[in-house]
């Protein structure tokens, strides 16, 4: 009972494997009958060679009547393949009713279905193992022969349908190595002018098309950001090769096409790459088989030519192949692969099968379908933000609050992504085709975290406020292996960590001490059972409680894991208890790395939002080379060691999470300031005192354009704000208006920020009514003026600017204030002059006695002689009997 037909490897049937469990005698008889019924042509003759060669080798028993040797079983296990040639012979004889076809059938009599795709020129058989074309045949008006498949050569390594050194099917996905993985096979179009089949395994998808009259298979790969390496072995004209073993290399200097040509019968097997995105790697050879390895990333397309060609010219050019190469260009637009929504951050991340241009992405082309009817329940608004700053395989969209609320009100278990055409553009200028509900691109929900755990070190989430350790450009292993920074932040549920950097064919580790100086943890991990990298810690008080490792070799085995350190030799995998993501393929360029969200309860077992009083945490990260047990830390650590050499670590970063000792993690300040009150000043109706809820950043608070004063009944009736002065309490701003106002005015504020590291800005357009003075009303008021010099406006200026100043003294305000006209008090002697950078007087604007109160004067940028002064920095000084004040201004001509 051959293994290929469902045997257990010991000659018995294994029902769990499927297959038809036919014995060798039955298989031989089936193949013989199939060939006897087939028409006599070149392909059926090749089938007889397959049958008789494998049968002949099977007859060479080591012990007559004893067990059959393994090498003989390798031959006998492939007698069944003669059935493929018998069926292809019928096709070559013109017996098929339909010119084209794609279907699933057990063409090789093993009990497993293969996918057959053909037209009137090419007949190809794909096995689900590796989705390899194990056999390809070609025919024309004067020929029929095999192109791929050498089933009568020595089977050195397998009794079943696998590649070995002498048998490499076309489109064998060898790196990452999926050539012996079981693919899903699906017929997309089984008849018509063009037939199509799709093969998929994990994130790899290849589409094969065959059109009537064309002597080639059109193949498109979708592989993501990693390179996929593909081998195809050729044996053009198998019957002739058995006798002559002659193949001529096809190769041209621009590597636009390559392959093998049988010089005796012109049978040709060639890969045509053109400008489809694939590249040639190397060629290889075995017993009566030669082949080529190509590779590509993202989405790429190429052709496999199968048929006769003319002889190459002196430059190696074959006219038919050059023509196909010239016509093959990159015309495939990006396709959406997956999407995930992060409710904690209002972000929708869409992953594409090739690099897209972030700057040309059309956010309004994105919609959400809730009930699979193709009609969107939500289309994103034009205010949606694309967060990427470089081209890549993903687009991260920050939804508006309104759109996020709408999306979150939909059934999260039934959401699908819709994309209009011309939403995403690849680097070649190709736009996407529409994505409809029939494409079934589900929108999955991510965890509700305040940081999007996706391996993208987003500068909005990870900024200077969350940076724990800056460590760029110091790796001993070049920029390809570099830790740039460590970040930390938290909320009431999770503590978040990020390693910003890049690793190539190595790994990095992050170590945690959740009670620095305490008794828990280990200082020597040189014998730990997971992620043993020779690590020892000599930093005072550091004992490792947890470790995170991320293996990043840019391949299928890349992974990360999180462990609790139980002892110096034992770590327990608790990866399922944390949220992690990493960017081993460098999809995010310099903004990639690892992100980790750890529940507080995992660290301290006190429930959510609870930590030990005064809790502190220490962390340190390092690169390492692989594998165990020889690999060890090296190259770069963060923070850097003080004097030790890796794998010894003598420096860590320690931070406090409960500074107020309330047993809860201190929440970072993400709350923006709000307006508390706004009132006209008792001294002047052109001064407004605005109180905010918390201390303010002086730059934003004193930017006059951040404030808008307008009449409530007629909003278009605005009063210009000439200046803004932050008061000593840092929560009050005094606005200086260009004219007086009475009752019935409102104030709108935008862009004013607090003093926290996060620089939280007030909600744009926050509005409050301006009230009466807090010490009186609109009647007469006796006020005291301390004397002030305000910043000129505009500044910089050209050609003129306004300077406002306050003359000290006491006066009766009288309910109005305009150039001091209503004041009845003793005048004060005032000098206001302009000086250049060398201290020379340029212009005397005021010199004389003026009443106490607010005044304004215009400087036209000229000196005392009426001559326009040059561009530069100037100073203006206000001198009164009790004070002297100076400010700077800039004139730009």
C-alpha positions in Angstrom: 0.0 0.0 0.0 2.0 3.1 -1.2 2.2 6.1 1.1 1.1 8.3 -1.8 -2.2 6.6 -2.0 -3.0 6.8 1.7 -0.7 4.2 3.2 0.8 4.5 6.7 4.4 4.1 5.5 4.5 0.4 6.5 2.4 -1.0 3.7 -0.9 -0.7 5.5 -3.9 1.6 4.7 -4.3 4.7 7.0 -7.9 5.8 6.7 -7.2 9.0 8.5 -5.0 10.2 5.7 -7.6 9.9 3.0 -6.4 8.5 -0.4 -7.8 5.4 -2.1 -5.5 2.9 -0.5 -4.9 1.0 -3.7 -2.0 -1.5 -3.7 0.8 -1.5 -6.2 -0.7 -4.1 -8.4 -4.0 -2.2 -8.7 -2.2 1.0 -9.4 0.0 -0.6 -12.1 -3.1 -2.1 -13.7 -4.9 1.2 -13.7 -2.0 3.1 -15.2 -1.5 0.3 -17.8 -5.2 0.4 -18.8 -5.2 4.2 -19.0 -2.2 4.3 -21.3 -3.6 1.5 -23.5 -6.8 3.6 -23.9 -4.9 6.8 -24.7 -4.0 7.8 -28.2 -0.5 7.2 -29.4 1.3 10.5 -29.3 4.4 12.0 -27.8 2.7 12.6 -24.4 1.4 9.1 -24.1 4.8 7.8 -25.1 6.3 9.8 -22.2 3.6 8.1 -20.0 4.9 4.7 -21.0 8.4 5.7 -20.0 7.1 6.8 -16.6 5.2 3.5 -16.1 7.9 1.2 -17.3 10.8 3.0 -15.6 9.2 3.0 -12.2 7.9 -0.5 -12.7 11.4 -1.8 -13.8 13.1 -0.2 -10.8 10.5 -1.7 -8.5 11.4 -5.1 -9.8 15.0 -4.8 -8.5 14.4 -6.5 -5.1 17.3 -6.7 -2.7 15.9 -10.0 -1.3 13.7 -12.1 -3.5 10.6 -12.6 -1.6 11.8 -10.3 1.1 11.1 -6.6 2.0 11.3 -4.0 -0.7 14.0 -1.4 -0.2 13.0 2.2 0.4 14.6 3.5 -2.8 12.5 1.0 -4.7 9.4 2.1 -2.9 10.2 5.7 -4.0 10.0 4.5 -7.6 6.9 2.3 -7.2 5.1 5.0 -5.4 5.1 7.0 -8.6 3.8 4.5 -11.1 0.5 6.2 -10.6 1.8 9.4 -12.3 1.6 7.7 -15.7 -2.2 8.3 -15.4 -1.5 12.0 -15.8 0.2 11.5 -19.1 -2.6 9.2 -20.3 -5.2 11.9 -19.7 -3.0 14.7 -21.2 -2.6 12.5 -24.3 -6.4 12.7 -24.8 -6.2 16.5 -24.5 -3.3 16.6 -27.0 -5.3 14.5 -29.4 -8.1 17.1 -29.5 -10.7 15.0 -27.7 -11.8 17.7 -25.2 -15.1 19.2 -26.0 -14.2 22.6 -24.4 -11.2 24.6 -25.4 -10.6 25.8 -21.9 -11.3 24.3 -18.4 -10.4 24.4 -14.8 -11.6 21.7 -12.5 -10.7 19.4 -9.5 -10.1 15.7 -10.3 -8.1 12.8 -9.1 -6.0 12.7 -12.3 -3.1 10.6 -10.8 -5.3 7.8 -9.3 -4.2 8.4 -5.6 -7.5 9.2 -4.1 -6.7 12.9 -3.7 -7.9 15.6 -6.0 -5.6 17.7 -8.1 -6.5 20.9 -9.9 -6.3 20.7 -13.7 -6.3 23.8 -15.8 -6.0 23.8 -19.6 -6.7 25.6 -22.9 -5.9 24.6 -26.4 -2.1 25.1 -25.9 -1.3 24.2 -22.3 -2.4 21.5 -19.9 -1.2 21.9 -16.3 -1.8 19.7 -13.2 -1.4 21.3 -9.7 -1.1 19.3 -6.5 -2.5 20.7 -3.3 0.9 19.9 -1.7 2.8 23.1 -2.3 0.3 24.2 -5.0 3.1 23.1 -7.5 2.5 22.4 -11.1 3.8 18.9 -11.0 3.1 18.4 -14.7 2.7 20.8 -17.6 2.2 19.7 -21.2 2.1 21.8 -24.4 0.7 21.3 -27.9 0.5 23.0 -31.2 -0.4 22.2 -34.8 2.8 20.1 -35.2 3.8 19.1 -31.7 2.8 17.8 -28.3 5.2 17.1 -25.5 5.8 17.5 -21.8 7.3 20.7 -20.4 7.4 20.1 -16.6 7.6 16.7 -15.0 10.3 14.1 -15.0 8.5 11.3 -13.3 10.9 8.6 -14.6 14.0 10.1 -13.0 15.3 8.7 -9.7 13.1 9.6 -6.8 15.7 10.2 -4.2 13.8 11.5 -1.3 10.1 10.8 -1.4 7.5 8.0 -1.9 4.7 10.6 -2.2 3.9 13.8 -4.1 6.7 15.9 -2.8 9.6 17.7 -4.4 13.1 16.1 -4.1 16.4 16.9 -5.6 15.4 15.5 -9.0 11.8 16.7 -9.0 10.9 20.3 -8.6 7.4 21.3 -9.7 6.8 24.6 -11.3 5.8 27.4 -8.9 7.4 25.6 -5.9 7.4 28.1 -3.0 10.7 27.3 -1.4 11.5 30.4 0.8 9.6 30.8 3.0 9.4 27.0 2.5 5.8 26.1 1.7 6.6 23.6 -1.0 5.3 20.7 1.0 2.5 22.6 2.8 -1.1 21.8 1.9 -2.7 24.7 0.0 -6.3 25.6 -0.4 -7.2 25.2 -4.1 -10.2 27.1 -5.6 -11.5 27.3 -9.1 -12.5 30.9 -9.8 -13.5 30.5 -13.4 -13.9 27.0 -14.8 -14.9 27.8 -18.4 -14.9 30.6 -20.9 -12.2 32.4 -22.8 -10.1 32.6 -19.7 -10.1 30.1 -16.8 -8.7 30.9 -13.4 -7.7 29.2 -10.2 -6.4 30.4 -6.9 -4.1 28.7 -4.4 -3.6 30.0 -0.9 -1.6 29.1 2.2 -1.4 31.5 5.2 -0.6 34.9 3.8 0.5 33.7 0.4 -1.9 33.7 -2.6 -1.2 32.8 -6.2 -3.6 33.2 -9.0 -3.1 31.2 -12.2 -4.9 32.2 -15.4 -5.0 30.5 -18.8 -6.6 32.1 -21.9 -7.6 30.4 -25.1 -4.9 30.3 -27.7 -2.1 31.5 -25.4 1.0 29.2 -24.9 1.6 30.4 -21.4 0.3 30.4 -17.8 -0.2 33.9 -16.3 0.7 33.8 -12.7 0.2 36.5 -10.0 1.6 36.2 -6.5 0.5 38.1 -3.4 3.0 37.6 -0.6 3.0 40.7 1.6 6.2 42.5 2.5 8.5 39.5 2.7 10.3 38.2 -0.4 8.9 34.9 -1.7 11.4 32.6 -3.5 9.9 30.3 -6.2 11.6 27.5 -8.0 10.4 25.9 -11.2 12.1 22.8 -12.7 11.9 22.2 -16.5 12.2 19.0 -18.6 11.1 20.2 -22.1 10.4 17.2 -24.4 10.8 14.4 -21.9 10.9 11.5 -24.5 13.7 13.2 -26.3 15.5 14.0 -23.1 15.5 10.4 -22.0 17.7 9.6 -25.1 19.6 12.8 -25.7 19.5 14.8 -22.4 20.1 18.0 -24.3 18.8 21.3 -23.0 20.0 24.8 -24.1 20.0 27.7 -21.6 17.7 30.6 -22.3 19.1 33.8 -20.9 19.2 37.4 -21.9 21.3 40.2 -20.3 18.3 42.1 -18.8 16.9 38.9 -17.2 13.6 39.7 -18.7 13.1 35.9 -19.4 15.0 32.7 -18.8 14.5 29.0 -19.0 15.4 25.9 -21.0 15.0 24.9 -24.7 15.3 21.4 -26.2 17.4 22.0 -29.3 16.1 18.7 -30.9 12.4 19.5 -31.0 12.2 23.2 -29.9 10.3 22.4 -26.8 10.7 25.4 -24.5 10.0 26.1 -20.9 10.6 29.7 -19.8 9.8 32.2 -17.1 8.9 35.6 -18.6 9.4 38.3 -16.0 9.2 41.5 -18.0 8.3 44.4 -15.7 5.9 42.4 -13.7 7.8 42.8 -10.4 9.7 39.5 -10.1 13.5 39.1 -10.2 15.8 36.2 -11.1 17.9 34.7 -8.3 19.8 31.6 -9.7 19.5 28.6 -11.9 19.9 24.9 -10.9 20.0 21.5 -12.4 19.4 17.8 -11.6 18.8 14.5 -13.5 17.2 15.5 -16.9 15.8 18.6 -15.2 17.0 22.2 -15.0 15.3 25.2 -13.5 15.3 28.7 -12.2 14.6 30.4 -8.9 12.9 33.8 -9.0 11.6 36.0 -6.2 9.4 39.0 -5.5 7.5 40.8 -2.7 4.1 42.4 -2.4 2.2 41.6 -5.7 4.1 40.5 -8.8 3.2 38.8 -12.0 5.1 36.6 -14.5 4.4 34.1 -17.2 5.4 30.5 -17.7 5.8 29.8 -21.4 5.2 26.2 -22.6 5.5 25.4 -26.2 7.8 25.6 -29.3 9.9 28.6 -30.0 12.3 29.7 -32.7 16.0 29.3 -32.1 17.7 32.1 -30.2 19.7 34.6 -32.2 23.4 35.5 -31.6 22.4 37.5 -28.5 20.4 34.8 -27.0 17.1 36.5 -27.9 14.0 34.5 -28.7 11.5 36.7 -30.6 8.4 35.1 -29.0 9.6 35.5 -25.5 10.9 39.0 -26.0 7.5 40.0 -27.3 5.8 38.6 -24.2 8.3 40.3 -22.0 7.8 43.7 -23.6 4.1 43.4 -23.0 4.3 42.4 -19.4 4.1 45.4 -17.1 3.0 46.1 -13.5 -0.8 46.7 -13.9 -2.1 45.2 -10.7 -3.4 47.7 -8.2 -3.3 47.2 -4.5 -5.9 44.9 -2.8 -7.1 45.1 0.8 -6.1 42.0 2.8 -7.4 42.7 6.2 -8.6 45.4 8.5 -8.9 46.0 12.3 -10.5 48.7 14.3 -9.1 49.8 17.6 -11.9 51.3 19.7 -9.6 52.8 22.4 -7.9 55.0 19.9 -10.6 55.4 17.1 -8.2 53.9 14.6 -8.9 51.7 11.6 -5.9 49.9 10.1 -6.1 48.5 6.6 -3.5 46.1 5.4 -2.8 45.9 1.6 -1.1 43.2 -0.5 1.4 45.7 -1.8 2.9 49.1 -0.9 0.5 52.0 -1.2 1.1 55.7 -1.3 0.0 57.2 1.9 -0.2 60.8 0.6 -2.6 59.8 -2.2 -4.9 57.7 -0.1 -8.6 58.8 -0.4 -10.2 58.5 3.0 -13.7 59.1 1.7 -13.4 55.9 -0.4 -13.5 53.8 2.8 -16.9 52.5 4.0 -18.3 50.0 6.4 -21.0 47.5 5.6 -22.9 46.0 8.6 -25.3 43.5 7.1 -23.4 42.1 4.0 -25.7 43.8 1.5 -23.0 45.9 -0.1 -24.6 49.2 1.0 -22.4 51.1 3.5 -23.8 52.1 6.9 -20.8 54.4 7.3 -18.6 56.3 4.8 -15.6 58.0 6.4 -15.6 61.8 6.3 -13.0 63.9 4.7 -11.7 64.9 8.1 -10.3 61.4 8.7 -6.6 61.5 9.2 -4.0 59.2 7.6 -1.4 58.7 10.3 1.4 57.2 8.1 4.2 59.4 7.0 5.8 56.9 4.6 4.6 54.5 2.0 3.9 51.0 3.2 1.6 48.0 3.3 -0.7 49.5 5.8 -2.8 52.6 6.1 -3.9 53.7 9.6 -6.9 56.0 9.7 -7.8 58.1 12.7 -11.5 58.5 12.6 -13.4 61.6 13.7 -15.3 61.3 16.9 -18.6 61.2 15.0 -17.5 58.5 12.7 -16.0 56.4 15.5 -19.3 56.7 17.4 -21.2 55.6 14.4 -18.9 52.6 13.8 -19.1 51.6 17.4 -22.9 51.6 17.3 -22.8 49.0 14.6 -22.7 45.2 15.2 -19.0 44.6 15.6 -19.4 40.9 14.8 -20.7 41.6 11.2 -18.6 44.5 9.9 -17.0 44.3 6.4 -14.7 46.7 4.7 -15.8 48.4 1.4 -13.4 50.4 -0.7 -14.3 52.5 -3.7 -12.1 52.3 -6.8 -9.3 54.8 -6.8 -8.9 54.8 -3.1 -5.4 53.3 -2.7 -2.6 53.7 -5.3 0.6 51.6 -5.5 4.1 52.8 -6.3 3.6 52.2 -10.0 0.5 54.4 -10.1 -2.1 51.6 -10.2 -5.3 52.2 -8.3 -7.2 49.5 -6.4 -10.3 47.8 -7.8 -13.5 48.2 -5.7 -13.7 46.1 -2.6 -17.3 44.9 -2.1 -19.1 42.8 0.4 -18.5 39.7 -1.9 -14.7 40.1 -1.1 -15.5 39.4 2.6 -12.8 41.6 4.1 -13.9 41.5 7.7 -13.3 44.4 10.1 -12.1 42.9 13.3 -12.1 44.6 16.7 -8.8 45.1 18.5 -8.6 45.4 22.2 -9.8 48.6 23.7 -6.5 50.1 24.7 -5.3 53.7 24.8 -2.3 52.7 22.6 -2.9 50.9 19.3 -1.0 47.6 19.7 0.1 47.1 16.1 4.0 47.4 15.9 3.7 50.9 14.6 5.6 53.4 16.8 3.2 56.2 16.1 4.7 59.5 17.1 1.3 60.7 18.3 1.1 57.8 20.7 4.7 57.5 21.6 6.1 61.0 22.0 8.6 62.8 24.2 6.2 62.5 27.1 6.3 58.7 27.0 10.0 58.3 26.1 11.9 56.4 28.8 15.2 55.9 27.1 16.6 57.6 24.0 19.3 55.4 22.5 19.6 55.9 18.7 22.7 55.6 16.5 24.9 53.7 18.9 24.6 50.0 17.9 27.7 48.0 17.3 25.8 45.9 14.8 25.0 48.7 12.3 21.7 50.5 11.7 20.1 47.3 10.6 20.2 46.2 14.2 19.5 49.2 16.4 17.4 50.1 19.5 16.4 53.7 19.0 14.3 54.2 22.2 12.2 52.7 24.9 8.8 54.1 25.7 6.4 53.7 28.6 2.9 54.9 29.4 -0.2 53.5 31.1 -3.9 53.9 31.8 -6.0 52.3 34.6 -6.0 48.9 32.9 -2.7 48.4 31.1 0.9 49.5 31.2 2.3 49.9 27.7 5.8 49.4 26.6 7.4 50.1 23.2 10.8 49.2 21.7 11.5 51.5 18.9 14.1 50.3 16.4 15.0 47.6 13.9 16.3 44.1 14.0 17.6 42.1 11.0 18.2 38.4 11.4 18.5 38.7 15.2 16.2 39.3 18.1 15.7 41.7 21.1 14.7 41.1 24.7 13.0 43.4 27.2 13.5 42.6 30.9 11.2 43.8 33.7 11.7 44.2 37.5 8.3 45.0 39.0 9.7 45.6 42.6 13.1 47.2 42.2 15.2 46.6 45.3 12.7 43.9 46.4 13.3 40.2 46.9 11.5 38.9 43.8 13.2 38.0 40.5 16.5 36.7 39.3 19.9 38.2 38.6 21.3 35.3 36.5 19.3 34.0 33.5 22.3 32.2 31.8 20.5 28.9 32.3 16.9 29.9 31.8 14.8 27.5 29.7 13.4 30.1 27.3 15.4 32.9 25.6 18.7 31.9 27.2 21.1 34.5 26.0 23.8 34.4 28.7 22.1 37.3 30.6 23.3 38.4 34.0 22.3 41.6 35.8 24.7 43.6 38.0 22.6 46.8 38.2 22.0 47.5 41.9 18.6 46.3 43.0 17.5 44.8 39.7 16.1 41.3 39.7 14.2 40.2 36.6 10.6 39.2 37.1 9.4 39.1 33.5 11.0 39.0 30.0 9.7 39.7 26.5 11.5 38.2 23.5 11.0 39.0 19.8 12.5 36.8 17.1 13.0 38.8 13.9 14.6 37.0 11.0 12.2 38.4 8.4 10.6 35.1 7.7 7.8 32.7 8.5 9.1 31.8 12.0 9.2 35.4 13.3 7.3 35.5 16.6 7.3 37.1 20.1 6.6 35.8 23.6 6.2 37.0 27.2 7.4 35.0 30.2 7.2 35.1 34.0 10.5 34.2 35.6 9.9 31.5 38.1 13.5 30.7 38.9 17.0 31.1 37.5 16.3 28.1 35.2 12.6 28.2 34.6 10.3 30.7 32.8 6.6 30.2 32.2 5.1 31.4 28.9 2.2 33.8 29.7 2.0 35.3 26.2 -1.8 34.8 26.1 -2.2 37.2 29.0 -0.7 40.2 27.3 -1.2 42.0 24.0 1.8 42.3 21.7 2.6 43.3 18.1 5.9 43.7 16.3 7.2 44.8 12.9 9.9 42.3 12.0 9.4 42.9 8.2 10.1 46.6 8.7 6.8 47.6 7.0 6.9 50.8 9.1 10.5 51.6 8.2 12.0 53.7 11.0 8.7 53.8 12.9 8.5 50.0 13.5 9.2 48.1 16.6 7.5 46.0 19.4 4.5 47.2 21.4 3.3 45.4 24.6 0.2 46.0 26.7 0.5 44.3 30.1 -2.5 44.3 32.5 -1.7 45.7 35.9 -3.2 42.6 37.5 -0.6 40.4 35.7 2.3 42.3 37.3 0.8 42.7 40.8 -2.2 40.4 41.1 -4.2 43.1 42.8 -6.9 43.6 40.2 -7.2 46.3 37.6 -6.2 49.9 38.5 -4.3 48.7 41.6 -0.6 48.7 42.3 1.5 48.5 45.5 1.7 51.9 47.2 4.6 53.8 45.7 5.1 51.2 43.0 8.1 51.5 40.8 9.3 49.4 37.7 12.7 49.0 36.1 13.3 47.9 32.5 16.2 47.3 30.2 16.3 46.0 26.6 19.1 44.4 24.5 19.7 43.0 21.1 20.8 39.4 20.9 21.9 36.9 18.3 20.3 33.5 17.8 19.9 30.6 18.4 20.0 28.9 21.8 22.2 27.8 23.5 25.0 29.7 21.8 23.2 33.0 21.2 23.8 35.9 23.6 23.1 39.5 24.2 25.1 42.0 22.2 25.2 44.9 19.8 23.0 47.4 21.6 21.2 47.8 24.9 18.9 50.5 26.3 19.8 52.1 28.5 23.5 51.6 27.6 25.7 49.8 30.0 27.9 51.9 32.4 31.0 49.8 32.3 29.9 46.1 31.8 30.0 44.3 28.5 27.0 42.4 27.2 25.6 39.8 28.0 26.1 41.4 31.4 23.8 44.3 32.1 24.7 46.9 34.7 22.3 49.7 33.9 18.5 49.9 33.9 15.7 52.6 33.7 13.5 52.9 36.7 10.3 54.9 36.9 7.5 55.5 39.5 3.9 54.6 38.6 2.3 55.7 42.0 4.0 58.9 43.0 1.0 60.0 45.2 1.0 56.8 47.1 -2.7 56.0 46.7 -2.2 52.5 45.5 -3.3 53.3 42.0 -1.2 54.1 38.9 -0.9 57.8 38.4 -2.9 58.7 35.3 -1.0 60.7 32.7 -2.7 64.1 32.1 -4.6 63.9 28.8 -7.3 66.4 29.9 -7.4 69.7 28.0 -8.0 73.0 29.7 -11.6 74.4 29.7 -12.9 78.0 30.0 -14.1 78.9 33.5 -15.0 82.6 33.2 -14.5 85.7 31.1 -15.1 89.2 32.4 -14.3 92.8 31.4 -11.6 94.2 33.6 -12.6 96.8 36.3 -10.1 99.2 35.0 -11.0 99.2 31.3 -13.7 97.9 29.0 -11.1 97.0 26.4 -9.5 94.5 28.8 -11.0 91.1 29.3 -9.8 88.6 32.0 -10.2 85.0 30.9 -9.9 82.2 33.5 -9.0 78.6 32.6 -9.3 75.4 34.5 -5.5 74.7 34.8 -2.2 76.4 34.3 -1.4 77.3 30.7 1.5 77.1 28.3 2.7 80.7 27.9 3.3 80.6 24.2 -0.2 79.4 23.2 -1.9 81.5 26.0 -0.2 84.7 24.8 -1.0 84.2 21.0 -3.6 86.8 20.3 -4.9 84.9 17.2 -6.1 82.1 19.5 -8.9 84.3 20.7 -12.0 85.7 19.0 -14.3 88.3 20.5 -17.6 88.9 18.8 -21.1 90.4 19.5 -23.5 87.6 20.5 -26.4 88.9 18.4 -24.2 89.7 15.4 -21.3 87.2 15.3 -19.8 88.9 12.3 -19.3 92.0 14.4 -15.9 91.1 15.9 -13.4 93.0 18.0 -9.8 92.4 17.3 -7.6 91.1 20.1 -4.4 93.2 20.1 -2.6 91.2 22.8 -2.9 88.5 25.4 -0.9 88.5 28.7 -0.7 85.4 30.9 -1.1 86.4 34.6 1.0 85.3 37.5 -1.4 82.5 38.5 -0.9 81.0 35.0 -4.6 80.2 34.7 -5.7 83.7 33.8 -5.1 85.5 30.6 -5.8 89.2 30.1 -6.9 90.1 26.6 -6.2 93.6 25.2 -8.9 94.6 22.7 -8.5 97.2 20.0 -11.6 99.0 21.3 -14.0 99.0 24.2 -16.9 96.7 24.5 -20.1 96.6 26.7 -22.5 93.8 27.5 -23.5 91.2 24.9 -20.1 89.9 23.7 -18.8 86.4 23.6 -15.3 84.9 23.5 -14.2 81.9 21.4 -10.8 80.2 22.2 -8.8 77.6 20.2 -5.3 76.1 20.4 -4.5 77.2 23.9 -2.7 74.4 25.7 -1.9 73.3 29.2 1.5 73.0 30.8 1.6 69.2 30.8 4.0 67.2 28.7 1.2 66.2 26.5 0.4 69.9 25.7 -3.3 69.2 25.7 -5.2 71.9 23.7 -8.5 73.3 24.6 -11.4 72.0 22.5 -11.3 74.2 19.3 -13.9 76.9 19.3 -14.7 76.7 23.0 -17.0 79.6 23.8 -18.1 81.6 26.8 -20.1 84.8 27.4 -18.0 87.9 28.5 -19.5 89.2 31.7 -19.4 92.5 33.6 -16.4 93.4 35.7 -16.1 91.3 38.9 -15.9 94.4 41.0 -18.7 96.4 39.5 -21.0 97.0 36.6 -21.2 99.3 33.7 -21.5 102.3 35.9 -18.7 104.7 37.1 -15.7 103.0 38.7 -12.7 104.3 40.4 -9.8 102.2 39.4 -6.0 102.0 39.9 -3.6 101.3 37.0 -0.3 99.7 37.8 1.3 100.6 34.5 2.0 98.1 31.7 3.7 97.9 28.3 2.1 95.3 25.9 3.5 93.5 23.0 3.1 95.3 19.8 0.8 93.9 17.1 1.3 92.7 14.6 4.8 91.4 15.2 6.8 90.9 13.0 5.3 93.7 11.0 5.5 95.6 7.8 5.1 98.6 7.4 3.4 99.6 10.6 2.5 98.3 14.1 0.4 99.3 17.1 1.9 99.6 20.6 -0.5 99.6 23.6 0.6 100.8 27.0 -0.9 101.6 30.4 -0.1 104.8 32.3 0.0 104.3 36.1 -2.3 106.1 38.4 -5.9 106.3 39.8 -8.9 107.6 37.8 -12.7 107.4 37.4 -13.4 104.9 34.6 -16.8 106.3 33.9 -18.0 103.2 32.0 -15.8 103.8 28.9 -12.2 103.9 28.0 -10.9 105.3 24.7 -7.6 107.1 24.6 -8.2 108.3 28.2 -10.9 110.7 27.2 -13.2 109.9 30.2 -10.5 110.0 32.8 -10.4 112.8 35.4 -7.2 112.5 37.3 -3.7 113.9 37.5 -1.7 113.4 34.3 1.6 111.5 34.4 4.8 112.3 32.4 5.5 109.5 29.9 8.2 108.8 27.4 7.8 106.1 24.7 10.7 105.7 22.3 12.0 103.2 19.7 15.6 102.1 19.8 17.7 100.1 17.3 19.8 97.1 18.3 22.8 99.4 19.2 20.7 101.4 21.6 20.3 104.5 19.4 17.0 106.4 19.5 15.1 105.9 16.3 11.8 107.5 17.0 10.1 109.3 19.9 6.5 108.3 19.8 5.3 109.9 23.1 6.9 112.5 25.3 4.6 114.5 27.6 1.9 114.3 30.3 -0.9 111.7 29.8 -3.8 110.7 31.9 -3.7 107.2 33.7 -5.2 104.3 31.8 -4.8 102.4 28.6 -3.4 104.1 25.5 -2.3 103.1 22.0 0.0 104.6 19.4 1.0 103.6 15.9 4.6 103.4 14.6 4.9 103.6 10.8 8.4 102.2 10.7 10.0 105.6 10.1 12.6 107.5 12.2 12.2 111.1 13.6 13.2 112.4 10.2 10.5 110.5 8.4 12.8 108.1 6.7 11.8 104.4 6.6 14.2 102.3 8.7 15.7 99.0 7.6 14.7 95.4 8.4 15.8 94.4 11.8 15.2 94.0 15.5 14.0 97.1 17.4 13.2 97.8 21.0 10.5 100.1 22.5 10.7 101.5 26.0 8.0 103.0 28.2 9.4 105.3 30.9 7.2 106.8 33.7 8.1 108.4 37.1 7.7 105.0 38.8 8.9 102.4 36.2 10.7 101.7 32.9 9.6 98.7 30.7 11.1 97.5 27.4 9.9 95.0 24.7 11.3 93.7 21.4 9.8 93.8 18.0 10.8 92.8 14.5 10.4 94.8 11.3 10.6 92.9 8.0 10.6 94.8 4.8 
